[in-house]
């Protein structure tokens, strides 16, 4: 297992996809903050603008911490994580590396978990880069870091990290199962951008008494992107992360054991 991990971490270090996706996380954070500032300036400069009141109120709250809580629920960083995992994992099949690894006698469950662990480390790095870029660019643009307690920040960071790890488990399962970079990228992006809508539509078909989207990872990411989350949302978020993460690992390892690797 240790040798497999060392090999995968070496591949991560050399992975162009990882560095490009990390850079895009940072650039998107800076772009969104800059675009918001331009929108605020344009609206506040024209009292007749229909967004004048809302933008004026936002401008009084705007800070680095505010930017973090406002933009983190949009999930752009999760899209880039999904793209990276798809490329990193699926390329092993395309280049024949996976077949070579298994032919040397490496156990499939160890190979799967090695990919998951390495991708999780990469995903956390991308998450922290995105969060730091939002806070830093917001503080620079609006001249204020904002107010945040240590425990509030710690709570947000570890809950978001937990959800990102669960997302990574799902992305790894999808990428290992599809073995095609294009298909895995598309499926991972759909999971981030469309799954909540699809689950809400399914809920309405069955009367809407329970909204299934509330038990999806993206919904928990949005609800827990705050310094003071409701206790109920915290419990739900932890259970959602644990449920989807464990299920993805169990199903993923089971299918990978039976997968015909060529």
LUMRO-516361 format. One record per residue: residue in one letter; x negated, z negated, y negated of N, C-alpha, C in turn. Coordinates in pm, whole numbers, padded with zeros to 5 digits, always signed. Atoms other than C-alpha are relative to their C-alpha. Example, Ala and Ser with C-alpha at 12.3 -4.5 7.8 and 13.67 -1.06 7.14 Angstrom:
a-00089+00000+00119-01230-00780+00450-00090+00000-00120s+00082+00006+00119-01367-00714+00106+00077-00073-00109
This chain:
x-00084+00000+00121+00000+00000+00000-00087+00000-00126x+00087+00011+00116-00281-00093-00238-00067+00133-00032x+00065-00130+00021-00456+00239-00188+00097+00103-00056x-00102-00092+00050-00133+00428-00248+00027-00028-00148x-00023+00039+00140-00074+00232-00569-00115+00046-00089x+00116-00043+00079-00427+00300-00691+00004+00150-00025x-00009-00145+00014-00378+00670-00627+00108+00040-00100x-00111-00034+00090-00043+00679-00807-00029-00041-00144x+00035+00041+00136-00173+00483-01107-00104+00096-00060x+00096-00100+00047-00461+00730-01130+00073+00127-00042x-00079-00118+00035-00210+01016-01127+00078-00023-00129x-00072+00033+00123-00012+00838-01398-00091+00012-00121x+00096-00008+00110-00320+00807-01615-00029+00144-00038x+00031-00141+00025-00381+01182-01580+00125+00083-00028x-00126-00075+00014-00013+01278-01614+00027+00041-00145x-00035-00049+00134+00054+01498-01916+00145-00033-00032x-00142+00028+00022+00428+01440-01869+00019-00141-00057x-00012+00138+00049+00382+01065-01923-00039-00011-00146x+00048+00012+00138+00182+01097-02242+00088+00079-00097x-00088-00080+00087+00407+01371-02382+00132-00073-00022x-00128+00070+00012+00727+01176-02308-00013-00128-00081x+00024+00120+00080+00578+00858-02456-00012+00037-00148x+00015-00046+00138+00477+01048-02770+00135+00040-00059x-00133-00041+00047+00829+01194-02795+00088-00121-00029x-00074+00123+00027+00977+00843-02772-00035-00053-00139x+00046+00049+00130+00767+00739-03072+00047+00092-00113x-00038-00096+00103+00837+01058-03268+00150-00002-00026x-00144+00006+00019+01213+01037-03207+00040-00125-00075x-00028+00124+00072+01214+00676-03327-00027+00017-00149x+00035-00023+00141+01038+00773-03649+00096+00099-00065x-00091-00102+00053+01260+01079-03693+00138-00059-00031x-00134+00056+00020+01585+00882-03651+00004-00094-00120x+00006+00090+00115+01481+00617-03902-00010+00080-00129x+00016-00084+00120+01370+00882-04152+00129+00074-00033x-00126-00072+00022+01692+01081-04104+00107-00094-00054x-00097+00098+00049+01900+00767-04157-00026-00033-00147x+00034+00028+00139+01713+00690-04478+00041+00115-00092x-00039-00116+00079+01770+01043-04606+00152+00005-00016x-00146+00001+00006+02140+01017-04520+00051-00108-00094x-00039+00109+00090+02168+00683-04699-00023+00039-00146x+00035-00037+00138+01993+00814-05011+00095+00106-00054x-00090-00108+00042+02213+01125-05022+00140-00054-00028x-00135+00054+00016+02538+00929-04978+00009-00097-00117x-00003+00100+00107+02451+00646-05216-00015+00067-00137x+00018-00071+00126+02350+00898-05483+00125+00071-00048x-00125-00068+00038+02703+01043-05484+00118-00091+00031x-00112+00092-00022+02987+00788-05532+00124+00067+00057x-00116-00071-00054+03238+01057-05436-00016+00036+00147x+00025-00028-00141+03081+01098-05095+00086-00092+00087x-00087+00084-00084+03326+00977-04825-00076-00108+00077x+00080+00098-00073+03040+00788-04658-00071-00097-00094x+00070+00082+00101+02935+00616-04980+00007-00149+00034x-00016+00144-00024+03078+00272-04894-00075-00047+00125x+00065+00041-00125+02953+00261-04536-00152+00007-00011x+00144-00013+00015+02606+00385-04627-00056-00105-00095x+00044+00104+00093+02583+00142-04917-00012-00134+00073x+00006+00124-00078+02663-00145-04680-00119+00001+00096x+00115-00012-00091+02407-00018-04430-00131-00023-00073x+00125+00011+00076+02140+00001-04698-00035-00145-00031x+00026+00142+00028+02181-00371-04769-00047-00074+00126x+00037+00065-00126+02125-00452-04400-00126+00061+00061x+00106-00078-00064+01857-00192-04319-00134-00074+00000x+00131+00062-00019+01530-00329-04183-00055+00049+00134x+00057-00038-00129+01301-00288-03886+00083-00049+00117x-00081+00057-00107+01508-00519-03666+00137+00067+00006x-00129-00069+00005+01831-00351-03781-00012+00138+00067x+00023-00132-00060+01687-00011-03681-00005-00012+00152x+00010+00021-00144+01606-00149-03336+00138-00016+00062x-00132+00026-00056+01960-00274-03278+00095+00119-00019x-00088-00113+00027+02120+00039-03426-00031+00121+00089x+00039-00122-00070+01922+00311-03247-00027-00019+00149x+00031+00023-00142+01830+00148-02914+00117+00037+00093x-00112-00036-00088+02186+00190-02770+00018+00151+00021x-00017-00144-00013+02161+00568-02820-00071+00055+00123x+00061-00034-00128+01930+00585-02519-00090+00122+00004x+00090-00116-00002+01697+00866-02628-00123-00028+00087x+00117+00034-00080+01407+00681-02468+00030+00009+00150x-00036-00005-00142+01596+00663-02136+00003+00144+00049x+00002-00142-00036+01639+01040-02138-00143+00044+00030x+00139-00038-00021+01263+01084-02172-00058-00067+00124x+00044+00068-00122+01204+00827-01898+00050+00077+00123x-00056-00077-00110+01437+01023-01670-00073+00131+00023x+00075-00126-00011+01253+01346-01745-00137-00025+00061x+00134+00031-00053+00915+01186-01679+00004-00031+00150x-00008+00039-00141+01020+01029-01346+00027+00122+00087x-00031-00122-00077+01167+01361-01229-00124+00085+00019x+00121-00083-00009+00846+01547-01308-00106-00067+00087x+00107+00073-00070+00611+01278-01175+00025-00007+00150x-00032+00015-00142+00793+01229-00845+00019+00135+00068x-00033-00127-00065+00924+01578-00771-00120+00092+00014x+00117-00086-00007+00591+01745-00842-00081-00026+00126x+00070+00034-00123+00452+01564-00536+00043+00093+00114x-00053-00090-00104+00674+01784-00320-00040+00145-00030x+00031-00137+00038+00611+02103-00516-00145+00038+00025x+00142-00027-00019+00233+02073-00495-00048-00029+00142x+00038+00031-00137+00236+01961-00132-00074-00132+00015x+00072+00128-00006+00080+01624-00222+00070-00099+00089x-00077+00096-00081+00359+01430-00055-00024+00023+00149x+00024-00031-00142+00308+01610+00276-00138-00049+00043x+00136+00044-00032-00064+01536+00264-00008-00153+00010x-00001+00146-00001-00001+01169+00187+00060-00053+00129x-00068+00047-00122+00240+01127+00478-00078+00039+00125x+00076-00044-00117+00017+01323+00716-00119-00092+00029x+00110+00094-00020-00254+01061+00663+00047-00132+00060x-00053+00119-00066-00026+00802+00819+00061-00103-00092x-00061+00095+00093+00113+00635+00506+00148-00018+00032x-00140+00028-00029+00446+00466+00571+00087+00043-00117x-00086-00056+00105+00732+00625+00382+00054-00106-00095x-00054+00104+00087+00872+00299+00253-00104-00045-00102x+00106+00037+00093+00534+00215+00098-00020+00110-00104x+00013-00112+00095+00512+00561-00059+00112-00006-00103x-00115+00006+00090+00862+00524-00206-00019-00114-00101x+00013+00114+00090+00796+00178-00349-00119+00014-00094x+00113-00026+00089+00461+00288-00487+00045+00086-00119x-00052-00085+00108+00634+00564-00684+00089-00081-00094x-00091+00080+00082+00898+00318-00802-00077-00097-00089x+00077+00098+00078+00645+00056-00914-00076+00068-00114x+00077-00071+00102+00425+00306-01099+00092+00057-00108x-00095-00055+00097+00724+00477-01261+00063-00112-00085x-00054+00113+00076+00862+00135-01363-00097-00045-00108x+00101+00037+00099+00535+00046-01535-00003+00102-00114x-00001-00104+00101+00540+00381-01714+00125-00009-00087x-00127+00010+00073+00907+00337-01810-00003-00117-00098x+00009+00116+00089+00840-00009-01955-00093+00029-00117x+00089-00038+00108+00549+00130-02153+00070+00089-00102x-00075-00089+00089+00775+00401-02296+00107-00076-00078x-00100+00084+00068+01046+00145-02374-00063-00079-00113x+00065+00083+00102+00806-00084-02561-00053+00086-00115x+00048-00091+00105+00656+00212-02750+00115+00042-00090x-00118-00040+00076+01006+00322-02856+00049-00115-00089x-00046+00116+00077+01107-00029-02965-00094-00033-00114x+00100+00030+00103+00784-00088-03155+00005+00104-00111x-00006-00107+00100+00812+00250-03330+00123-00016-00089x-00121+00022+00079+01169+00171-03439-00020-00113-00101x+00020+00116+00089+01076-00169-03582-00101+00032-00108x+00106-00030+00097+00757-00046-03748+00045+00101-00104x-00044-00102+00095+00908+00267-03903+00113-00052-00088x-00106+00059+00081+01217+00074-04015-00054-00095-00105x+00061+00094+00095+01002-00194-04176-00071+00074-00113x+00071-00078+00101+00795+00071-04356+00098+00071-00094x-00095-00077+00080+01090+00283-04473+00084-00089-00090x-00089+00086+00078+01311-00004-04587-00068-00124-00057x+00077+00108+00061+01038-00250-04679+00035-00138+00050x-00038+00132-00053+01169-00528-04457-00007+00002+00152x+00004+00015-00145+01094-00641-04104+00134-00045+00053x-00128+00054-00044+01428-00821-04086-00016-00141+00053x+00001+00138-00048+01521-01161-03953+00031-00001+00150x-00020+00009-00145+01485-01236-03584-00070-00124+00051x+00062+00116-00062+01420-01548-03384-00084+00046+00120x+00084-00034-00114+01157-01549-03113+00082+00011+00128x-00083-00001-00120+01413-01633-02846+00095+00120+00001x-00088-00116+00008+01646-01360-02972-00071+00128+00038x+00079-00118-00034+01374-01096-02950-00038-00001+00148x+00040+00011-00140+01256-01224-02613+00117+00034+00092x-00120-00028-00079+01612-01210-02479+00030+00150+00004x-00027-00143+00006+01662-00852-02597-00102+00078+00082x+00105-00074-00067+01328-00735-02461+00011-00010+00152x-00001+00011-00146+01360-00878-02110+00127+00057+00061x-00123-00059-00052+01721-00769-02069-00008+00153+00000x+00018-00145+00005+01640-00416-02182-00099+00046+00107x+00098-00034-00102+01337-00415-01953+00063+00000+00139x-00068+00008-00129+01553-00522-01658+00086+00123+00024x-00087-00116-00012+01800-00241-01723-00081+00130+00016x+00085-00118-00012+01520+00014-01763-00059+00010+00141x+00051+00000-00138+01374-00090-01426+00108+00049+00096x-00111-00046-00084+01718-00039-01269+00020+00150-00016x-00010-00144+00024+01741+00304-01432-00112+00074+00073x+00114-00064-00065+01394+00385-01298+00020+00007+00151x-00030-00002-00144+01502+00290-00945+00095+00115+00032x-00096-00109-00019+01795+00531-00978-00068+00136-00016x+00070-00127+00024+01574+00808-01122-00094+00033+00115x+00092-00021-00112+01320+00760-00842+00075+00046+00124x-00085-00039-00114+01594+00781-00578+00045+00145-00014x-00049-00136+00023+01735+01099-00733-00114+00101+00017x+00113-00092-00003+01393+01262-00772-00056+00016+00140x+00047-00006-00137+01282+01174-00419+00097+00080+00088x-00101-00067-00083+01608+01307-00276+00009+00149-00030x-00019-00140+00037+01624+01634-00471-00127+00083+00020x+00129-00066-00022+01252+01720-00448-00026+00120-00090x+00014-00112+00093+01300+01976-00724-00003-00056-00142x+00013+00054+00136+01180+01899-01077+00118+00039-00088x-00111-00046+00083+01448+02112-01242+00129-00071+00031x-00124+00067-00039+01735+01965-01044-00003-00148-00030x+00012+00143+00026+01605+01610-01078+00009-00030-00150x-00007+00019+00145+01557+01645-01455+00145+00009-00048x-00139-00019+00041+01911+01778-01499+00088-00117+00044x-00083+00110-00052+02065+01507-01279-00030-00130-00073x+00037+00123+00072+01872+01227-01449+00056-00002-00142x-00054-00009+00137+01977+01348-01794+00152-00021+00002x-00145+00018-00013+02341+01368-01681+00033-00147+00022x-00023+00143-00025+02318+01009-01554-00003-00080-00129x+00014+00073+00126+02212+00893-01901+00108+00038-00100x-00086-00049+00109+02433+01110-02121+00148+00014+00035x-00138-00033-00035+02752+01180-01923+00067-00096+00097x-00058+00085-00104+02800+00915-01655+00107-00094-00054x-00099+00092+00058+02982+00670-01885+00133+00069-00026x-00122-00077+00028+03230+00940-01992+00074+00033+00129x-00062-00034-00129+03291+01048-01633+00066-00122+00064x-00057+00122-00057+03349+00689-01520+00125-00044-00075x-00120+00032+00079+03594+00631-01807+00116+00091+00038x-00105-00095-00040+03785+00946-01707+00057-00036+00136x-00047+00041-00133+03801+00829-01345+00088-00125-00011x-00079+00122+00019+03931+00491-01464+00140+00032-00048x-00131-00038+00053+04213+00659-01656+00088+00064+00108x-00075-00062-00109+04312+00856-01346+00069-00104+00088x-00055+00106-00084+04376+00527-01168+00067-00111-00081x-00077+00093+00081+04567+00362-01449-00076-00070-00109x+00081+00059+00107+04279+00234-01659+00001-00151-00005x-00001+00147+00001+04328-00131-01560-00141-00056-00002x+00141+00037+00003+03951-00151-01504-00081+00119-00048x+00083-00108+00052+03708+00055-01706-00134+00000+00074x+00121-00005-00082+03437+00158-01461-00127+00017-00082x+00119-00022+00083+03203+00256-01744-00063-00131-00046x+00055+00131+00037+03164-00115-01827-00103-00048+00102x+00092+00042-00105+02972-00145-01502-00107+00106+00025x+00105-00100-00006+02734+00139-01574-00118-00047-00084x+00123+00048+00064+02374+00086-01687-00002+00030-00150x+00005-00036+00142+02409+00271-02019+00087-00092-00084x-00089+00089+00073+02700+00050-02124-00067-00136-00022x+00070+00129+00012+02495-00263-02057-00116+00011-00098x+00108-00021+00097+02203-00118-02253+00055-00012-00141x-00061+00005+00134+02434-00074-02554+00044-00142-00037x-00053+00133+00029+02596-00416-02528-00110-00104-00018x+00107+00100+00005+02264-00598-02486-00111+00037-00098x+00096-00038+00104+02079-00419-02768+00028-00080-00126x-00029+00090+00111+02135-00719-02992-00077-00129+00019x+00073+00127-00006+01963-01045-03079+00087-00115+00048x-00091+00107-00040+02272-01248-02996+00110+00055+00090x-00101-00057-00091+02449-01097-02693+00097-00106+00049x-00099+00092-00056+02768-01254-02559-00044-00040+00140x+00044+00050-00131+02708-01468-02252+00060+00083+00113x-00064-00083-00101+02958-01258-02056-00069+00133+00017x+00072-00129-00007+02772-00937-02144-00136-00017+00068x+00130+00026-00064+02443-01095-02033+00016-00008+00151x-00025+00015-00144+02584-01194-01694+00034+00136+00062x-00038-00132-00051+02745-00852-01648-00120+00093+00004x+00117-00087+00005+02426-00675-01754-00099-00028+00112x+00092+00037-00108+02212-00868-01506+00055+00046+00135x-00061-00041-00126+02458-00802-01223+00001+00152+00014x-00001-00147-00003+02487-00433-01315-00140+00052+00032x+00138-00042-00025+02108-00394-01325-00041-00028+00144x+00036+00036-00138+02064-00578-00995+00074+00088+00100x-00081-00080-00093+02347-00387-00827-00049+00143+00010x+00043-00139-00002+02241-00037-00929-00145+00013+00046x+00140-00007-00038+01872-00112-00886-00020-00018+00150x+00016+00028-00143+01897-00262-00537+00063+00111+00083x-00068-00108-00074+02147+00003-00423-00084+00127+00001x+00083-00121+00009+01919+00283-00546-00121-00010+00092x+00118+00018-00086+01619+00137-00363+00036+00005+00147x-00041+00001-00141+01807+00078-00039+00038+00140+00048x-00043-00134-00038+01971+00420-00031-00119+00097-00006x+00114-00089+00017+01656+00590-00157-00099-00009+00114x+00095+00017-00110+01426+00442+00107+00059+00048+00133x-00065-00043-00123+01680+00511+00382-00001+00152+00012x-00002-00146-00003+01716+00877+00288-00141+00058+00011x+00136-00052-00002+01343+00924+00234-00061-00009+00139x+00049+00013-00137+01272+00799+00586+00044+00118+00088x-00054-00108-00080+01490+01082+00721-00027+00138-00060x+00021-00126+00071+01378+01347+00475-00106+00086+00069x+00094-00095-00059+01207+01655+00612-00094+00050-00111x+00096-00036+00105+00896+01691+00396-00084+00118+00048x+00074-00121-00037+00742+02038+00402-00112+00027-00101
